[in-house]
């Protein structure tokens, strides 16, 4: 793996450990070592807010509760939302969505519909490929792109 590569994205999640479980259940992302050790389930993934700490991007400090998943060699690093205001959906924002490649889009669509995942679009052409957009656990848009 080259040293110069795309490495990670930081994302806020309402519940980082629950988000890990969502990505594991619906998109087959491996659970982090910390989540495996803790044995998080849908029943216990909502954990208490941590204390604020520094250094921080915010003067009042930052809540730190890491979590995340890996897709290939790119990490989606999750942090707990920093206030009471609900997280905004990513569509139409500076970072509109994240793209994930997969094989057999039709099988994935059937699986995700059966799991009641929210679809943001119907299937569409993306160059020579097909794609669809779904919504993640905290409103993030995820584009699923079929590759051969």
DSSP file (Angstrom, degrees, kcal/mol; ACC not computed):
  #  RESIDUE AA STRUCTURE BP1 BP2  ACC     N-H-->O    O-->H-N    N-H-->O    O-->H-N    TCO  KAPPA ALPHA  PHI   PSI    X-CA   Y-CA   Z-CA
    1    1 A X              0   0    0      0, 0.0     4,-0.1     0, 0.0     2,-0.0   0.000 360.0 360.0 360.0 127.0    0.0    0.0    0.0
    2    2 A X        -     0   0    0      2,-0.1     0, 0.0     1,-0.1     0, 0.0  -0.313 360.0-128.8 -68.4 151.8    1.6    3.3   -1.0
    3    3 A X  S    S+     0   0    0      1,-0.2     2,-0.9    -2,-0.0    -1,-0.1   0.864  99.1  65.2 -67.4 -35.8    2.2    5.9    1.7
    4    4 A X  S    S+     0   0    0      2,-0.0     2,-0.3     3,-0.0    -1,-0.2  -0.786  78.0 114.7 -93.2 103.5    0.4    8.6   -0.3
    5    5 A X  S    S-     0   0    0     -2,-0.9     2,-0.4    -4,-0.1    -2,-0.0  -0.970  75.5 -78.8-158.0 165.1   -3.2    7.5   -0.5
    6    6 A X        +     0   0    0     -2,-0.3     3,-0.1     1,-0.2    67,-0.1  -0.634  52.3 172.1 -71.0 128.3   -6.7    8.5    0.6
    7    7 A X        -     0   0    0     -2,-0.4    68,-2.6     1,-0.3     2,-0.3   0.838  41.6 -16.0-113.8 -47.8   -6.8    7.4    4.2
    8    8 A X  E     -a   75   0A   0     66,-0.2     2,-0.4    68,-0.1    -1,-0.3  -0.987  37.2-141.9-160.3 164.9  -10.0    8.5    6.2
    9    9 A X  E     -a   76   0A   0     66,-2.2    68,-3.0    -2,-0.3     2,-0.4  -0.999  21.3-140.1-131.0 132.9  -13.0   10.6    6.5
   10   10 A X  E     +a   77   0A   0     -2,-0.4     2,-0.4    66,-0.2    68,-0.2  -0.812  27.2 177.4 -93.0 134.8  -14.2   12.1    9.9
   11   11 A X  E     -a   78   0A   0     66,-3.0    68,-2.4    -2,-0.4     2,-0.4  -0.992  27.6-127.9-137.0 143.0  -18.0   12.0   10.3
   12   12 A X  E     -a   79   0A   0     -2,-0.4     2,-0.3    66,-0.2    68,-0.2  -0.737  29.0-174.0 -85.9 141.1  -20.3   13.0   13.2
   13   13 A X  E     -a   80   0A   0     66,-2.7    68,-1.7    -2,-0.4     3,-0.4  -0.974  32.9-131.2-131.7 146.6  -22.8   10.3   14.2
   14   14 A X  S    S+     0   0    0     -2,-0.3     2,-0.4     1,-0.3    -1,-0.1   0.937 108.0   9.4 -59.7 -46.4  -25.7   10.5   16.7
   15   15 A X  S  > S-     0   0    0      1,-0.1     4,-2.6    65,-0.1    -1,-0.3  -0.860  73.3-164.5-135.8  97.6  -24.4    7.3   18.3
   16   16 A X  H  > S+     0   0    0     -3,-0.4     4,-2.0    -2,-0.4    52,-0.2   0.854  89.8  47.0 -55.8 -39.9  -21.0    6.2   16.9
   17   17 A X  H  > S+     0   0    0     28,-0.4     4,-1.8     2,-0.2    -1,-0.2   0.870 112.8  49.0 -73.3 -34.4  -21.2    2.6   18.3
   18   18 A X  H  > S+     0   0    0     27,-0.5     4,-2.3    -3,-0.3    -2,-0.2   0.874 108.9  54.6 -67.3 -36.5  -24.7    2.2   16.9
   19   19 A X  H  X S+     0   0    0     -4,-2.6     4,-2.6     2,-0.2     5,-0.2   0.903 105.0  53.4 -63.2 -40.7  -23.5    3.6   13.6
   20   20 A X  H  X S+     0   0    0     -4,-2.0     4,-2.3     1,-0.2    -1,-0.2   0.935 109.2  48.6 -57.4 -45.5  -20.8    0.9   13.6
   21   21 A X  H  X S+     0   0    0     -4,-1.8     4,-3.1     2,-0.2     5,-0.2   0.898 109.9  52.4 -61.9 -40.3  -23.4   -1.8   14.1
   22   22 A X  H  X S+     0   0    0     -4,-2.3     4,-2.9     1,-0.2     5,-0.5   0.945 111.5  45.3 -60.7 -49.0  -25.5   -0.3   11.2
   23   23 A X  H  X S+     0   0    0     -4,-2.6     6,-1.8     1,-0.2     4,-1.6   0.854 115.2  48.7 -64.5 -34.7  -22.6   -0.3    8.8
   24   24 A X  H  X S+     0   0    0     -4,-2.3     4,-1.0     4,-0.3    -2,-0.2   0.946 116.1  42.1 -67.8 -48.7  -21.7   -3.9    9.9
   25   25 A X  H  < S+     0   0    0     -4,-3.1    -2,-0.2    -5,-0.2    -3,-0.2   0.919 127.6  27.5 -65.9 -46.0  -25.3   -5.1    9.6
   26   26 A X  H  < S+     0   0    0     -4,-2.9    -3,-0.2    -5,-0.2    -2,-0.2   0.803 134.1  26.1 -93.3 -30.6  -26.2   -3.5    6.3
   27   27 A X  H  < S-     0   0    0     -4,-1.6    -3,-0.2    -5,-0.5    -2,-0.2   0.267  97.9-118.6-121.0  10.7  -22.9   -3.0    4.4
   28   28 A X     <  +     0   0    0     -4,-1.0    -4,-0.3     1,-0.2     2,-0.2   0.723  52.9 162.6  61.5  24.6  -20.8   -5.9    5.9
   29   29 A X        -     0   0    0     -6,-1.8    -1,-0.2    -9,-0.1    42,-0.1  -0.559  44.3-109.5 -71.8 137.3  -18.2   -3.5    7.3
   30   30 A X        -     0   0    0     40,-0.5    40,-0.5    -2,-0.2     2,-0.1  -0.398  32.9-113.0 -66.1 144.1  -16.1   -5.2   10.0
   31   31 A X        -     0   0    0      1,-0.1    38,-0.1    38,-0.1    -1,-0.1  -0.460  35.2-104.4 -72.2 149.7  -16.6   -4.1   13.5
   32   32 A X     >  -     0   0    0     36,-0.3     4,-2.3    -2,-0.1     5,-0.2  -0.310  28.0-112.1 -68.4 159.2  -13.8   -2.2   15.2
   33   33 A X  H  > S+     0   0    0      1,-0.2     4,-2.5     2,-0.2     5,-0.2   0.885 118.7  54.5 -59.6 -39.3  -11.7   -4.1   17.8
   34   34 A X  H  > S+     0   0    0      1,-0.2     4,-2.3     2,-0.2    -1,-0.2   0.910 108.5  47.2 -63.3 -42.6  -13.1   -1.8   20.5
   35   35 A X  H  >>S+     0   0    0      2,-0.2     4,-1.5     1,-0.2     5,-1.3   0.890 111.3  51.3 -67.1 -38.4  -16.7   -2.6   19.6
   36   36 A X  H  <5S+     0   0    0     -4,-2.3    -2,-0.2     2,-0.2     3,-0.2   0.938 111.8  47.0 -62.0 -45.5  -15.9   -6.3   19.5
   37   37 A X  H  <5S+     0   0    0     -4,-2.5    -2,-0.2     1,-0.2    -1,-0.2   0.904 114.3  47.1 -61.9 -41.2  -14.4   -6.1   23.0
   38   38 A X  H  <5S-     0   0    0     -4,-2.3    -1,-0.2    -5,-0.2    -2,-0.2   0.720 101.1-137.2 -75.1 -20.6  -17.3   -4.1   24.3
   39   39 A X  T  <5 -     0   0    0     -4,-1.5    -3,-0.2    -3,-0.2     5,-0.1   0.882  28.4-166.2  67.2  38.3  -19.9   -6.5   22.8
   40   40 A X      < +     0   0    0     -5,-1.3     2,-0.3     5,-0.1    -1,-0.2  -0.286  12.3 173.5 -61.6 141.5  -22.1   -3.7   21.5
   41   41 A X    >>  -     0   0    0      0, 0.0     4,-1.1     0, 0.0     3,-0.8  -0.808  51.8 -91.1-133.1 174.8  -25.6   -4.7   20.4
   42   42 A X  T 34 S+     0   0    0     -2,-0.3     4,-0.2     1,-0.2     3,-0.1   0.800 126.6  55.4 -58.8 -26.7  -28.6   -2.6   19.3
   43   43 A X  T 34 S+     0   0    0      1,-0.2    -1,-0.2     2,-0.1     3,-0.1   0.766 120.5  24.3 -78.9 -26.3  -29.7   -2.7   23.0
   44   44 A X  T <4 S+     0   0    0     -3,-0.8    -2,-0.2     1,-0.1    -1,-0.2   0.255  90.2  96.3-126.8  15.0  -26.5   -1.3   24.5
   45   45 A X     <  +     0   0    0     -4,-1.1     2,-1.0    -3,-0.1   -27,-0.5   0.654  63.6  88.1 -81.7 -13.9  -24.8    0.8   21.8
   46   46 A X        -     0   0    0     -4,-0.2     2,-0.2   -29,-0.1    -1,-0.1  -0.746  66.1-179.8 -84.4 103.3  -26.3    4.1   23.0
   47   47 A X        -     0   0    0     -2,-1.0     3,-0.1     1,-0.1    -2,-0.1  -0.682  31.6 -87.9-108.5 161.0  -23.7    5.2   25.6
   48   48 A X        -     0   0    0     -2,-0.2    -1,-0.1     1,-0.1     2,-0.1  -0.233  51.6 -93.8 -64.8 150.7  -23.6    8.3   27.8
   49   49 A X        -     0   0    0      1,-0.1    -1,-0.1    14,-0.0     3,-0.1  -0.400  42.4-129.4 -63.4 137.5  -22.0   11.5   26.6
   50   50 A X        -     0   0    0      1,-0.1     2,-0.1    -3,-0.1    -1,-0.1  -0.268  30.1 -87.9 -78.1 173.4  -18.3   11.8   27.5
   51   51 A X        -     0   0    0     13,-0.1    13,-0.6     1,-0.1    -1,-0.1  -0.481  49.0-100.6 -74.6 152.6  -16.7   14.8   29.1
   52   52 A X  E     -C   63   0B   0     11,-0.2     2,-0.3    -2,-0.1    11,-0.2  -0.451  47.3-173.8 -70.5 150.6  -15.5   17.6   26.8
   53   53 A X  E     -C   62   0B   0      9,-1.8     9,-2.3    -2,-0.1     2,-0.3  -0.921  10.1 -92.5-143.5 168.8  -11.7   17.6   26.2
   54   54 A X  S    S+     0   0    0     -2,-0.3     2,-0.2     7,-0.2     5,-0.0  -0.911  83.6  59.1-133.9 157.6   -9.0   19.6   24.6
   55   55 A X  S    S+     0   0    0     -2,-0.3     2,-0.3     3,-0.1     7,-0.1   0.499  82.6 161.7 -65.7 157.0   -7.2   20.3   22.3
   56   56 A X        -     0   0    0     -2,-0.2    -2,-0.1     5,-0.1     6,-0.0  -0.980  57.5-129.3-151.2 155.1  -10.3   21.0   20.3
   57   57 A X  S    S+     0   0    0     -2,-0.3     2,-0.4     3,-0.0    -1,-0.1   0.650  99.6  64.6 -77.1 -16.9  -11.6   22.7   17.2
   58   58 A X  S >  S-     0   0    0      1,-0.1     3,-1.7    -3,-0.0    -3,-0.1  -0.879  82.8-133.7-110.7 140.5  -14.2   24.3   19.5
   59   59 A X  T 3  S+     0   0    0     -2,-0.4    -1,-0.1     1,-0.3     3,-0.1   0.868 107.5  53.5 -57.4 -38.9  -13.4   26.7   22.3
   60   60 A X  T 3  S-     0   0    0      1,-0.3    -1,-0.3    -3,-0.0     2,-0.1   0.429 120.0-105.7 -79.8   2.9  -15.7   24.9   24.8
   61   61 A X    <   -     0   0    0     -3,-1.7     2,-0.4    -9,-0.1    -1,-0.3  -0.311  34.0 -88.2  97.0 175.2  -13.9   21.6   24.1
   62   62 A X  E     -C   53   0B   0     -9,-2.3    -9,-1.8    -7,-0.1     2,-0.5  -0.975  22.2-125.3-130.3 138.6  -15.0   18.6   22.1
   63   63 A X  E     -C   52   0B   0     -2,-0.4     2,-0.6   -11,-0.2   -11,-0.2  -0.707  30.8-160.9 -76.1 128.0  -16.9   15.4   23.0
   64   64 A X        +     0   0    0    -13,-0.6     2,-0.2    -2,-0.5   -13,-0.1  -0.950  32.5 143.0-118.7 117.3  -14.7   12.5   22.0
   65   65 A X        -     0   0    0     -2,-0.6    15,-0.3    13,-0.1   -49,-0.2  -0.700  35.7-157.0-146.1  87.8  -16.3    9.1   21.5
   66   66 A X        +     0   0    0     -2,-0.2     2,-0.3    13,-0.1    13,-0.2  -0.271  27.4 140.9 -73.9 155.5  -14.5    7.4   18.6
   67   67 A X  E     +B   78   0A   0     11,-1.4    11,-2.4   -51,-0.1     2,-0.3  -0.903  13.1 140.9-165.5-175.1  -15.9    4.7   16.5
   68   68 A X  E     -B   77   0A   0     -2,-0.3   -36,-0.3     9,-0.3     2,-0.3  -0.825  33.1-114.8 150.0 174.7  -15.8    3.8   12.9
   69   69 A X  E     -B   76   0A   0      7,-1.8     7,-3.1    -2,-0.3     2,-0.4  -0.912  19.5-127.5-138.3 162.5  -15.5    1.3   10.1
   70   70 A X  E     -B   75   0A   0    -40,-0.5   -40,-0.5    -2,-0.3     2,-0.5  -0.929  12.0-171.6-114.7 138.3  -13.1    0.3    7.4
   71   71 A X  E >  S-B   74   0A   0      3,-2.8     3,-1.9    -2,-0.4     2,-0.4  -0.948  74.6 -47.8-123.8 108.3  -13.9   -0.1    3.7
   72   72 A X  T 3  S-     0   0    0     -2,-0.5    -2,-0.0     1,-0.2     0, 0.0  -0.546 122.2 -27.0  64.0-122.9  -10.7   -1.5    2.1
   73   73 A X  T 3  S+     0   0    0     -2,-0.4     2,-0.5    -3,-0.1    -1,-0.2   0.096 119.3  96.6-110.5  23.0   -8.0    0.7    3.4
   74   74 A X  E <   - B   0  71A   0     -3,-1.9    -3,-2.8   -66,-0.0     2,-0.4  -0.953  62.1-148.8-113.6 128.9  -10.1    3.8    4.0
   75   75 A X  E     -aB   8  70A   0    -68,-2.6   -66,-2.2    -2,-0.5     2,-0.8  -0.800   9.1-153.2 -98.8 133.5  -11.5    4.5    7.4
   76   76 A X  E     -aB   9  69A   0     -7,-3.1    -7,-1.8    -2,-0.4     2,-0.6  -0.921  24.3-157.6 -96.7 105.4  -14.8    6.2    8.1
   77   77 A X  E     -aB  10  68A   0    -68,-3.0   -66,-3.0    -2,-0.8     2,-0.4  -0.769   4.8-153.9 -92.2 121.1  -14.0    7.7   11.6
   78   78 A X  E     -aB  11  67A   0    -11,-2.4   -11,-1.4    -2,-0.6     2,-0.3  -0.761  14.2-179.3 -99.6 138.5  -17.1    8.4   13.7
   79   79 A X  E     -a   12   0A   0    -68,-2.4   -66,-2.7    -2,-0.4   -13,-0.1  -0.972  36.4-100.9-129.5 148.3  -17.3   11.0   16.4
   80   80 A X  E     -a   13   0A   0     -2,-0.3   -66,-0.2   -15,-0.3   -17,-0.2  -0.380  49.1 -92.5 -68.5 144.7  -20.4   11.8   18.5
   81   81 A X        -     0   0    0    -68,-1.7    -1,-0.1     1,-0.1   -65,-0.1  -0.222  33.3-132.9 -56.0 149.2  -22.4   14.8   17.5
   82   82 A X  S    S+     0   0    0     -3,-0.1     2,-0.3     3,-0.1    -1,-0.1   0.409  73.2  10.2 -93.7   1.1  -21.2   17.9   19.4
   83   83 A X  S    S-     0   0    0      2,-0.3    -2,-0.0     1,-0.0     0, 0.0  -0.892  83.3 -87.3-159.0-171.8  -24.5   19.3   20.6
   84   84 A X  S    S+     0   0    0     -2,-0.3     2,-0.2     2,-0.1     3,-0.1   0.685  87.9 104.9 -83.5 -19.2  -28.2   18.8   20.9
   85   85 A X  S    S-     0   0    0      1,-0.1    -2,-0.3     3,-0.0     3,-0.1  -0.438  82.5-108.2 -64.9 130.0  -29.1   20.1   17.4
   86   86 A X        -     0   0    0     -2,-0.2     2,-0.1     1,-0.1    -1,-0.1  -0.220  36.5-101.4 -58.1 147.4  -29.9   17.2   15.1
   87   87 A X        -     0   0    0     -3,-0.1     2,-0.3     1,-0.1    -1,-0.1  -0.466  37.3-123.9 -68.0 140.4  -27.4   16.3   12.5
   88   88 A X        -     0   0    0     -2,-0.1    -1,-0.1     1,-0.1    50,-0.0  -0.618  27.6-102.5 -85.0 144.2  -28.3   17.6    9.0
   89   89 A X        -     0   0    0     -2,-0.3    51,-0.2     1,-0.1    50,-0.1  -0.314  27.8-129.4 -58.1 151.5  -28.5   15.2    6.1
   90   90 A X  S >  S+     0   0    0     49,-1.6     3,-2.3     2,-0.1    50,-0.1   0.722  72.5 110.9 -80.8 -21.2  -25.4   15.4    3.9
   91   91 A X  T 3  S+     0   0    0     48,-0.4     3,-0.1     1,-0.3     6,-0.1  -0.304  88.4  13.7 -58.1 131.6  -27.3   15.8    0.5
   92   92 A X  T 3  S+     0   0    0      1,-0.3    -1,-0.3     2,-0.1     2,-0.1   0.449 104.9 113.9  82.9   0.4  -26.7   19.3   -0.8
   93   93 A X  S <  S-     0   0    0     -3,-2.3    -1,-0.3     2,-0.2     3,-0.3  -0.391  88.6 -91.8 -94.1 176.3  -23.9   20.1    1.6
   94   94 A X  S    S+     0   0    0      1,-0.3     2,-0.8    -2,-0.1    -2,-0.1   0.920 128.9  39.5 -55.2 -46.3  -20.2   20.6    0.8
   95   95 A X  S    S+     0   0    0      1,-0.2    -1,-0.3    -4,-0.1    -2,-0.2  -0.853  79.1 176.9-104.0  95.0  -19.6   16.9    1.3
   96   96 A X        -     0   0    0     -2,-0.8    45,-0.5    -3,-0.3     2,-0.3   0.872  53.5 -26.0 -71.5 -41.8  -22.7   15.5   -0.3
   97   97 A X  E     -d  141   0C   0     43,-0.1     2,-0.4    -6,-0.1    45,-0.2  -0.975  51.5-114.7-164.1 170.0  -22.1   11.8   -0.1
   98   98 A X  E     -d  142   0C   0     43,-1.9    45,-3.1    -2,-0.3     2,-0.4  -0.959  28.9-140.0-115.8 137.5  -19.6    8.9    0.1
   99   99 A X  E     -d  143   0C   0     -2,-0.4     2,-0.4    43,-0.2    45,-0.2  -0.846  16.9-174.5-102.3 134.5  -19.3    6.4   -2.7
  100  100 A X  E     -d  144   0C   0     43,-3.3    45,-2.9    -2,-0.4     2,-0.3  -0.989  16.3-139.5-124.4 133.9  -18.8    2.7   -2.1
  101  101 A X  E     +d  145   0C   0     -2,-0.4     2,-0.3    43,-0.2    45,-0.2  -0.688  29.5 160.2 -94.2 149.1  -18.2    0.1   -4.8
  102  102 A X  E     -d  146   0C   0     43,-2.4    45,-2.7    -2,-0.3     2,-0.3  -0.972  35.0-112.9-156.4 164.7  -19.8   -3.3   -4.8
  103  103 A X  S    S+     0   0    0     -2,-0.3     5,-0.2    43,-0.2    45,-0.1  -0.758  89.3  21.6-100.9 152.7  -20.7   -6.2   -7.1
  104  104 A X     >  -     0   0    0     43,-0.3     4,-1.9    -2,-0.3     3,-0.5   0.976  62.7-170.0  58.0  68.6  -24.3   -7.2   -8.0
  105  105 A X  H  > S+     0   0    0      1,-0.2     4,-2.8    -3,-0.2     5,-0.2   0.860  82.2  58.7 -55.5 -40.1  -26.2   -4.0   -7.3
  106  106 A X  H  > S+     0   0    0      1,-0.2     4,-2.2     2,-0.2    -1,-0.2   0.901 105.8  48.4 -61.1 -40.7  -29.6   -5.8   -7.7
  107  107 A X  H  > S+     0   0    0     -3,-0.5     4,-2.4     2,-0.2    -1,-0.2   0.904 112.4  49.0 -65.3 -40.7  -28.7   -8.3   -4.9
  108  108 A X  H  X S+     0   0    0     -4,-1.9     4,-2.9     2,-0.2     5,-0.2   0.908 109.7  51.7 -65.2 -41.0  -27.6   -5.4   -2.6
  109  109 A X  H  X S+     0   0    0     -4,-2.8     4,-2.6     2,-0.2     5,-0.2   0.932 111.0  47.8 -61.2 -45.0  -30.8   -3.5   -3.3
  110  110 A X  H  X S+     0   0    0     -4,-2.2     4,-2.1    -5,-0.2    -2,-0.2   0.927 113.3  48.4 -61.6 -44.9  -32.9   -6.5   -2.5
  111  111 A X  H  X S+     0   0    0     -4,-2.4     4,-1.0     1,-0.2    -2,-0.2   0.945 114.4  44.7 -59.2 -50.2  -30.9   -7.1    0.8
  112  112 A X  H  <>S+     0   0    0     -4,-2.9     5,-2.5     1,-0.2    -2,-0.2   0.856 111.6  52.0 -68.5 -36.0  -31.2   -3.5    1.9
  113  113 A X  H ><5S+     0   0    0     -4,-2.6     3,-1.5    -5,-0.2    -1,-0.2   0.913 108.0  53.1 -64.3 -40.6  -34.9   -3.2    1.0
  114  114 A X  H 3<5S+     0   0    0     -4,-2.1    -1,-0.2     1,-0.3    -2,-0.2   0.756 109.1  49.3 -63.9 -24.1  -35.5   -6.3    3.1
  115  115 A X  T 3<5S-     0   0    0     -4,-1.0    -1,-0.3    -3,-0.2    -2,-0.2   0.313 116.0-117.6 -96.7   6.6  -33.6   -4.6    6.0
  116  116 A X  T < 5 +     0   0    0     -3,-1.5     2,-0.2     1,-0.2    -3,-0.2   0.807  51.5 168.2  61.6  34.8  -35.8   -1.4    5.6
  117  117 A X      < -     0   0    0     -5,-2.5     2,-0.4     1,-0.1    -1,-0.2  -0.574  41.1-108.9 -73.5 141.4  -32.8    0.8    4.7
  118  118 A X        -     0   0    0     17,-0.4    17,-2.3    -2,-0.2     2,-0.5  -0.593  28.3-149.9 -77.4 127.2  -33.9    4.2    3.4
  119  119 A X  B     -E  134   0C   0     -2,-0.4    15,-0.3    15,-0.2     3,-0.1  -0.840  12.4-171.3 -96.9 131.2  -33.3    4.7   -0.3
  120  120 A X  S    S+     0   0    0     13,-2.8     2,-0.3    -2,-0.5    14,-0.2   0.680  71.5  14.4 -92.8 -21.4  -32.7    8.3   -1.4
  121  121 A X  S    S-     0   0    0     12,-1.4     2,-0.2     3,-0.0    -1,-0.1  -0.924  74.7-111.1-142.6 166.4  -32.8    7.5   -5.2
  122  122 A X        -     0   0    0     -2,-0.3    11,-0.2     1,-0.2     2,-0.1  -0.450  62.5 -69.4 -83.2 171.2  -33.9    4.9   -7.6
  123  123 A X        +     0   0    0     -2,-0.2     2,-0.3     9,-0.1     9,-0.2  -0.409  64.2 179.0 -62.0 139.5  -31.1    3.0   -9.6
  124  124 A X  E     -F  131   0C   0      7,-2.7     7,-2.6    -3,-0.1     2,-0.3  -0.945  31.9 -96.8-141.8 161.8  -29.4    5.3  -12.1
  125  125 A X  E     -F  130   0C   0     -2,-0.3     2,-0.3     5,-0.2     5,-0.3  -0.592  28.6-174.1 -78.6 140.0  -26.6    5.2  -14.7
  126  126 A X  E >   -F  129   0C   0      3,-3.1     3,-2.1    -2,-0.3     2,-0.4  -0.801  65.2 -62.0-134.5  90.0  -23.2    6.5  -13.6
  127  127 A X  T 3  S-     0   0    0     -2,-0.3    -1,-0.1     1,-0.3     0, 0.0  -0.566 118.8 -19.6  64.2-125.2  -21.0    6.4  -16.7
  128  128 A X  T 3  S+     0   0    0     -2,-0.4    -1,-0.3    -3,-0.1     2,-0.2   0.451 132.3  73.8 -88.9  -1.4  -20.9    2.8  -17.7
  129  129 A X  E <  S-F  126   0C   0     -3,-2.1    -3,-3.1    18,-0.0     2,-0.3  -0.470  75.6-125.0-104.5 175.2  -22.0    1.7  -14.2
  130  130 A X  E     +F  125   0C   0     16,-0.3    16,-2.8    -5,-0.3     2,-0.3  -0.894  30.0 177.4-117.4 154.1  -25.2    1.7  -12.3
  131  131 A X  E     -FG 124 145C   0     -7,-2.6    -7,-2.7    -2,-0.3     2,-0.3  -0.947  16.1-164.5-149.2 166.7  -25.7    3.2   -8.8
  132  132 A X  E     - G   0 144C   0     12,-1.5    12,-3.2    -2,-0.3     2,-0.5  -0.969  18.9-131.4-149.9 155.0  -28.2    3.9   -6.1
  133  133 A X  E     + G   0 143C   0     -2,-0.3   -13,-2.8    10,-0.2   -12,-1.4  -0.948  24.8 178.1-116.3 130.7  -28.1    6.3   -3.1
  134  134 A X  E     -EG 119 142C   0      8,-2.8     8,-2.9    -2,-0.5     2,-0.5  -0.772  27.7-113.7-121.0 170.1  -29.1    5.2    0.4
  135  135 A X  E     - G   0 141C   0    -17,-2.3   -17,-0.4    -2,-0.2     6,-0.2  -0.910  24.5-143.8-109.6 131.9  -29.2    7.0    3.8
  136  136 A X    >   -     0   0    0      4,-3.6     3,-1.5    -2,-0.5   -18,-0.1  -0.126  40.8 -81.5 -80.4-176.6  -26.9    6.0    6.7
  137  137 A X  T 3  S+     0   0    0      1,-0.3    -1,-0.1  -118,-0.1  -124,-0.0   0.695 127.0  36.6 -67.1 -21.7  -27.8    6.0   10.4
  138  138 A X  T 3  S-     0   0    0   -126,-0.1    -1,-0.3     2,-0.1  -126,-0.1   0.051 127.9 -83.9-119.8  26.3  -27.2    9.8   10.9
  139  139 A X  S <  S+     0   0    0     -3,-1.5   -49,-1.6     1,-0.3   -48,-0.4   0.475  79.1 146.9  91.9   2.8  -28.5   11.1    7.6
  140  140 A X        -     0   0    0    -51,-0.2    -4,-3.6   -50,-0.1     2,-0.4  -0.534  46.8-126.8 -75.3 138.9  -25.3   10.7    5.6
  141  141 A X  E     -dG  97 135C   0    -45,-0.5   -43,-1.9    -2,-0.2     2,-0.5  -0.696  22.9-166.0 -86.7 134.9  -25.8    9.8    1.9
  142  142 A X  E     -dG  98 134C   0     -8,-2.9    -8,-2.8    -2,-0.4     2,-0.6  -0.981   7.6-152.7-125.2 119.1  -24.1    6.7    0.6
  143  143 A X  E     -dG  99 133C   0    -45,-3.1   -43,-3.3    -2,-0.5     2,-0.7  -0.818   7.0-155.5 -93.1 122.9  -23.8    6.0   -3.1
  144  144 A X  E     -dG 100 132C   0    -12,-3.2   -12,-1.5    -2,-0.6     2,-0.5  -0.891  12.8-167.2-101.1 114.9  -23.5    2.3   -3.9
  145  145 A X  E     -dG 101 131C   0    -45,-2.9   -43,-2.4    -2,-0.7     2,-0.4  -0.900  16.3-132.3-111.2 124.2  -21.8    1.9   -7.3
  146  146 A X  E     -d  102   0C   0    -16,-2.8   -16,-0.3    -2,-0.5     2,-0.3  -0.591  27.7-177.2 -76.0 128.9  -21.8   -1.4   -9.1
  147  147 A X              0   0    0    -45,-2.7   -43,-0.3    -2,-0.4   -42,-0.1  -0.899 360.0 360.0-122.2 155.2  -18.4   -2.5  -10.4
  148  148 A X              0   0    0     -2,-0.3   -45,-0.1   -45,-0.1    -1,-0.1   0.422 360.0 360.0-101.1 360.0  -17.4   -5.5  -12.4
